[in-house]
Amino acid sequence: MLFNKTTGKKIMSRIIIAETHWQRLKGLMFEDPAKFNHALVFCLPRESIANATIHMLFVFFPIDVVYLDKGKKVIDIAKNLQPFSLGYSPQKPSKFFVELPAGKAKGIKIRDRLEW
């Protein structure tokens, strides 16, 4: 479960963690939008802006992305990223980021602490 510890609210019941290089590389590319009913959590080897930069090539639906530091504190939020967008980089180095169905980041704010 993805949970906002700051507000005490559940964000998503189901999560999948992308820990391996292949899982991070694939992300949501070619995913069936009807099956995207979970939070996809990316665990990066170290805090970085470059490694946390994403693209939306071959992602066929809009998503929200929440970027977190090593303490799982929200440092950036990108809402409603559109299919086939070329790239988005967080404002600060990120250790984790979470891809969510569009609209699910509503209510999440910078400095909130998330847990899974």
Number of C-alpha atoms within 10 A of each C-alpha: 14 20 16 21 15 14 13 10 13 13 20 18 12 12 17 14 14 19 13 12 11 9 13 19 11 13 18 20 16 11 14 11 13 7 7 15 13 17 24 23 23 21 21 19 12 14 17 17 16 13 16 24 14 19 18 20 15 14 20 16 20 18 22 20 25 25 26 28 20 14 11 19 23 22 20 21 20 16 19 17 17 17 16 15 14 10 11 16 18 22 11 16 21 28 22 23 27 22 23 24 20 17 12 18 21 11 11 18 17 13 14 16 20 23 14 16
